Amino acid sequence: MTVARSKMRLLISLEAARCAFRRIEEMGIETPCIGICNLDATSGLCTGCGRSLDEIASWSRLTSEQRRKLMSELPARRRRVAGEIG
């Protein structure tokens, strides 16, 4: 796959994540999304919320307990992505 094609797939995935965020907000589901959807190339995590693309895509299907557990892990992930911890 070419670099241009990979970038296009990523942009499409990020736009899908933004659309999912709007739908989840409308449904009243708690979400860590802050509307900054940028994936870190090294970790594959969103620099805004700290979730992976798979986690973002499956968010509305998780139970409240699963979402809370994942949300408790996100601050450390965001720090890691920002380079604040090893």
N, C-alpha and C positions, 0 to 999 in steps of 0.2 A: 504494500500500500504506500502511495506517495505521501510526502509530508503535507502537501496541500490537501489531499483527500482526508488525512488524519485530522487536520485542523478543522475541516468542514464538518466532519462527524462530531468533533468535540463541540463546536459551536451549536450544532443542531441539538446535541444532548443538553447543553447548558440552557438553551431556549426552552426545551421540554421541561427542565427543572424549574425554570421561572414560571411556566404555565402551571405546573403541579403546585407550586407554592401558592399561587393565587387561588386555585381550587381548594387547597387545604385550608387556607385562611377563611374562605367562604363557608367551609364546613364547620368551622370553629374548633379545629384540631390544633392542639398546641404544637408549635414548631420552632426550632432554633434558627430558622432561616431569617437572615437580616437583609435579604435582597441583593447581596453581593455574591453573585454566582461565578466564581473563578476557580478552576481546578489547578492545584499545584501539580506541575509536571512530574516532580519526583515522588511525592507521596500519593498522588491521586485523590487528595482530599480537597474539599472546597475551602478556600481561604476565608470565606465569610462565616460559615457555620461549622466547619470541621468534619462534615460527613463525606462519605464516598458517594459516587454517582449511584451505585446500587442502593445505598441506604436512603438517598434522596428519593429515588424512584419507588421504593417500597414503603415509604414513611406512612402513607395513609392506610396501609394494610397492617401495620404493627399495632399491638395492643398498647394501652396506656402505660402499662408496666414496662414493656419493651422500649417504648419511646423515652420514658423517664430514665431507664438504665443507660441507654445510649446517650441521652443528654448529659448525664453525669460525667461521661467520658470526654465530652467535647472540649471543655476548656483546656485540658492537657494536650489534646490533639492540635488545637489552634495555636498554642504556644510552640509546639514542636514544628508546625508548618512555618511559623513566623521566625523560627530559629532561636527561640528563647531557651529551649532545652534540647539536650542531645538527642 
